[in-house]
Amino acid sequence: MSHWKQARWPFVAFVLIEVVIFGSGSAVTKFAYESITPLWCLAVRFGLATVVFALFFGRRMARGLRKVRVRTWLPQAACMAVSYLCCNVALDLTTATNVGFLVALPVVFAPFLSTLVERGRYPRAVIPFQVGVAGGLYLLCSQGGSLAVGPGELMALASSVALAGALVFGKQALAELDAVTVAGTQIAVAFALCLGCALLWEPALNVAAVQPVAWGIIAFLALLSTCLAFFLQSLALSRLTSTTVSLLLTGEPVFTALFAYLFLGETLTPVGLAGAALIVGTVVAATYVDGRKDAPAAPAAPVPSPTPGALAAAPAAVSPRVMPRPRLLVPGRRKDRMAA
C-alpha cells in the first residue's frame, strides 16, 4: 500500500479518467439542453450529486468538517462552483469554440495563483509547457480563426481562473481533509450557488417538459462527471501538484472533440488535429519531467549485520588502544640483576 501511494502513475491515471468523463459529458450535455435550461440542468445535477454524497459519506464529511475552520474548505469549494456557473453562462453568450479555448487554460493561471497563495517562487520550468498547451488549444478550438473578446469570453476566462483557484486551494484543503470531504464540499456549494442563480434568473422548472433523454444525461453528469470526477481530482491533488493537474486537464478539449465527432458528427480540420497532437505531446512531456523532478532518490543498500555464528568464527580483533606496550631492554640492566 505504501508503494502504491508513493507512485505517481495511479494519480495521473485518475486525472486522465476525469478528463475522458468531462469530454464525454461536454458532448452529450447539448442533448439535455433541448428540454432543460442550463442553470436548472446544473442545479438538478449538483442536487442529485449532493444527495448521493450525503447518503454514502455524510457522517464522514461531518466528522472531518467539525475539526477544521470554514476558511479551510470554503475557498476551494466556492471556486469550483463559480467555475461551473461561469462556464455555462459563457456558452449562452458566445461560441463553444471560444469557450473551449478559454475554459481550458487553468494551466496558465494555476502557477500564478500557487505562487501568490504559497508565497513561493514562480516555477519557470513550466513556462515552455504553458506556451505549448496554449498554442495547441488555440489551434484545436479556434482552428486558425481569431478570438473576439466580449462578455462571453470574459465569463469563460473567469471560469478558467476559478478552476485554477479550486486546484490551488484544494491542494491546501487536502492537508487537513480527505479527498471525499473536499469533493463533497465542492458539490454542495455548487448546488447551492446554481440553485440560487436558477431561481433568480430563469423561469420555474417544468419537470414534465424534461425529456427522458435529458434525465438520463443529468444522471450521468451527476454520478460520473460530478461525484466520481470530483473525487478523482481531489485524490490526484493529494499526490500531484496543482500545476501538474492543470496540465493534465488541458486534455479535455481533445476528448471533447473526439466524442463530438462520435455523437454529434463534428469533425476537426488538419489544423485542429495538429493542435490536439501538440496538447497531448506537451502534457506527456510535462508529466514526465515533473515525475523525474519528484522522483525520490534511491535508498542506500543496507549493510548486512553479522550473524552470531560469523562473530564466533571470526578472529578477535585487537584494538590499537589496548595493544600491549613493548618492553625496552636497557643494556647492562640484565647483568646487574644476575650479579645480584
Secondary structure, DSSP 8 states (H G I E B T S, - for coil): -HHHHH-SHHHHHHHHHHHHHHHHHHHHHHHHTTTS-HHHHHHHHHHHHHHHHHHHHHHHHHHHHHTS-HHHHHHHHHHHHHHHHHHHHHHHHS-HHHHHHHHT-HHHHHHHHHHHHHT----GGGHHHHHHHHHHHHHHHTTT-----SHHHHHHHHHHHHHHHHHHHHHHHTTTS-HHHHHHHHHHHHHHHHHHHHHHHS----GGGS-HHHHHHHHHIIIIIIIIHHHHHHHHHTTS-HHHHHHHHTTHHHHHHHHIIIII-----HHHHHHHHHHHHHHHHHHHHHHHHH-------------HHHHHHS-----GGG--------TTHHHHHHH-
